[in-house]
Structures are given as C-alpha cells and as structure tokens.
Amino acid sequence: MGRSRKLYVAVGLLLPAHLLVLGASFLSPYDPDVQNRALPFVPPTRPHWVDARGKWHLLPFVYAYMALPDGFAAYEPDTKRAFPVRFFVNSPRQQPVGGTYSRYHLFGTDEGGRIFLLGTDRYGRDQLSRLLYGGRVSLMTGFIAAVLSVGLGLLLGSVAGFYGGVIDGAMMRFSDLFLALPWLYVLFAFRAFLPLRTPPRESFTLLIMIIGLIGWARPARLIRGSVLSAKNRNYVLAARGFGASDAYLLQRHILPQTVGIVVTQAGLLIPHYILAEVALSYLGLGIGEPTPSLGNMLAEVQIQSIMSSHWWMLLPGVALIPLVAGYYSLAEVLHQRAGLIHD
Amino acid sequence: MVSIGSSELGWWGKMLDILAHLFLPVTALVLSGLPVLVRHVRAAMIEVLSSPFIRAARAHGIPRRSVLFRYGLRAAANPLVSLLGLSLAILLSGSLLVEIIMSWPGVGPLLLQAVLTRDVYVVVGVVMFSTLVIFTGNLAADGLLYVLDPRIRND
C-alpha cells in the first residue's frame, strides 16, 4: 500500500512535468529568446473577465502594459487597451528551439498585446516560455548524463566484476579516486580545463559529457558487486560448463541480474545531474545565454534586488522541487521493487 | 571577511560578528545535510530498541528517557559517526555553492574565480585541499568510533 502510494506520488509529480516540458513548443506563447526591451520585469499578466465598465466577457482578455513614468520596471494595466486571449494561435516560430517546432500555440493575444502569465525577465523575455524550454534543457541534461554515467558504469563494472584480477583491482582503485573526492570539486576541476566560452550547442554537449563522465564510479561499483555475485551462481557455472562464451554469459545470464541496480541508479542520478546542471549554469560555467536552462535562469537572482522585488524570477527554483522530489521517490520505489525481485 | 567598522570591535566583538554572519550559511548547510543523518539514525535506533539489552534495561525499571538516550542512542550512534566522513564530503560540495551565494570568502569563491580566470594551479590546489579535509574527517570519524563504540575494539 505504502509503496504503490509512493509510486502514485512519483508519477503524479513527474508525468505533468514531463508533459509540460515535452509540449514546450506548443504550450509556450513565445520563443524563449524573443526580447521585449521595453518591458523588463513585467509582473505576471492577469487574465480578466470583467472589463472597466463592469461588463462580463465569456472569454478572458488582458490589458496592455503601461510603464509608469517614475521608477524602473513599474507597470500598470492600461484599461483602455484590452486584447482578447486567443486559443490555438497560429504564429510560426522564427526558428525551431530545442529540436521541436510547432506552428500553433495553446494561447496568445492579438498583435500589440502581450500575455506573460509568469512575468518577464530583465530583457522582457516571457518567463513561462523560458521555464518550459529551460526545463526541457535541464531535464535533457540530467537524462542524457545519467544514461552516459550508468552506461559507462555498466561497461566498466561488468568487465571488472566478470574478469576480476588485475583489471578489477586497477579499475576499483581508479573509482576510489572519484568516490573519495567531493564531486562538485571534481566537476569544477574538470570544467577548469575546458574552454569557457562556447556556442550554446557545444556548451550543452560539453556539460553533459563532464557531468556524465565524472559520475561513473558509483554505478560501476554497484554493478561490479552484482556481477560478482551473479558470476558464481550455479546456473552460470553450468552454462559455462556447457561451453557458453563470455559474451553469451554476460548478455544472457549476468547482465539481466543488474537491471534493478541500473534502473535505480539512473533514477537517483537524473535529479542529481539536474541539480549539477543548475549549479554549473548558475555560476556561469554551464549552459550560456540565450538558451534558457533552470540554472542560468536562476542566475539572474544572484542580484539581490531582483530576487527581493520580482518574485517570479525565483520560479525556476520552485520548479525544481517537484522534479527532484518526484525522481527521488521514483528511485525509492524502483529500489524496493528491485529488492523484491532479487529476494 | 571584514565588516564595516570591524577594526574597532575588538577580539570578542569580531568573534560575534563572524558568528552572526555564519548563521545563514550554516543553517542552509545543516538543513541540507540533516535528513540523511536522521534517516540513518532512525533506522539504527529502531534496530537497537528491539534488541534484548534494551528489553533487559526496561525490565530492570530504568526510566524510559534514560533507556532511550543513555542506552539506545549510544548504541545507535554508530552510523552517525561513521557517516561523518561521508557527510563531510557532501557538506563540502554544498558549502561550495553556499559560500558563493552568500559571499562567504571561503574556498568556494576562490575555486570559482580560479575556474573563471583559468588559473589551473589554484584549482588543483583547492581540490587537493578538499581531499585533505575529507581524509582528516574520515580519520577523525574512525578515531571517534573507536572511542564511542566498544563493540569494534575486539578485533
């Protein structure tokens, strides 16, 4: 009962988040890198149903923003200029962002009006669109880096566990090095040897590579242990006695034993690596502008006045909470399931 | 590491000033590191409380609080101490970020500046320093465990 409820919590947190992120190009009203220099730090747009004369409307509308003459980034809704909210707007992107492309957007307004449901950042870019695309970038980093890490761990761990001897010893001492050092320091150290200014696509690849390649030691350790115990089971010895090759043994009998560990480790590493991306991008060492990611969006609140007066700039941090909590509880469920299968 | 007017504060005043500025970063770090330790001690405590010597202590009429804290917690403190080294590694990674965010002039901002200015020697030095801290922490944890837990002294 407790376990299935935990599974529901995990799925309930992760499924909506992933659907939002996958549908970013349809759900976001604007391109994440389109700037409105005249509208920095616009507070979230409120959809209205009742207009200035007290008349009700069936479909919501938004007011245009009017910058107040005194003060920076202070706005008031201009009640004279109302724009109805349109659904399934056809407004082609200038360029596809993050691999997908959608002609239609869930909502938008007529020309001249702007709808920023979560406000804008310092360049007047729509925070909602940036959050959706940035979530996609961060999740993709976490996911690919975890696959890389677990894949490398699977390769090295199974080789070390299966062949043993000198290979095993050398590999495990090498992994000790990675396990003993605090991982963020290692991450920084590796980052220090790589170029600082790279185009967005390359910095994305670079980030995935370092995050993924540094974390191989723990999955490798665990997989080695599981391979070691699987190697000496009677049916494996019997199969070897019948003349099975090493490759066949690994593929047919030994690696299936490690599935539980592989899946659990992946579930644990994804949120870990999402946070790694956030940490590096926050400090300006990860994904650079104009590509949004949860980390470099949060970097804007390094300036204390932005954090204290524009609360919507903190939303990328809020978005991380269900994401990380969902993945951790998923990993816990997987861990318990895997334990049950083995017993 | 110098507040405005700190030169006139004197020794004790400087100490208090540093402590006041330590409050937020330390709170952030403690809150991030605490749950793991609590989970481990909870598991150990459950295991210890169901063991025969606790039942014997209860049967002797030793007060409940004394059973829990003097007998139970002492036996359950093993993971707490042996996790000291590990949690030090996690805390050190966390403190890297906390120091940068809270402008604490520690190793974190130093490492970030070194990475941004491509000063590789400083980077290597800081990583070496972190390693040293962790080794010391692990050594201290082992020693402490030896002192606290008589069960591991047999071999």
Boltz contact constraints between the chains, C-beta under 6 A:
constraints:
  - contact:
      token1: [A, 181]
      token2: [B, 131]
      max_distance: 6.0
  - contact:
      token1: [A, 182]
      token2: [B, 89]
      max_distance: 6.0
  - contact:
      token1: [A, 182]
      token2: [B, 92]
      max_distance: 6.0
  - contact:
      token1: [A, 182]
      token2: [B, 93]
      max_distance: 6.0
  - contact:
      token1: [A, 182]
      token2: [B, 130]
      max_distance: 6.0
  - contact:
      token1: [A, 184]
      token2: [B, 93]
      max_distance: 6.0
  - contact:
      token1: [A, 184]
      token2: [B, 96]
      max_distance: 6.0
  - contact:
      token1: [A, 185]
      token2: [B, 127]
      max_distance: 6.0
  - contact:
      token1: [A, 185]
      token2: [B, 130]
      max_distance: 6.0
  - contact:
      token1: [A, 188]
      token2: [B, 111]
      max_distance: 6.0
  - contact:
      token1: [A, 188]
      token2: [B, 115]
      max_distance: 6.0
  - contact:
      token1: [A, 189]
      token2: [B, 123]
      max_distance: 6.0
  - contact:
      token1: [A, 189]
      token2: [B, 127]
      max_distance: 6.0
  - contact:
      token1: [A, 191]
      token2: [B, 115]
      max_distance: 6.0
  - contact:
      token1: [A, 192]
      token2: [B, 115]
      max_distance: 6.0
  - contact:
      token1: [A, 192]
      token2: [B, 120]
      max_distance: 6.0
  - contact:
      token1: [A, 192]
      token2: [B, 123]
      max_distance: 6.0
  - contact:
      token1: [A, 279]
      token2: [B, 97]
      max_distance: 6.0
  - contact:
      token1: [A, 283]
      token2: [B, 112]
      max_distance: 6.0
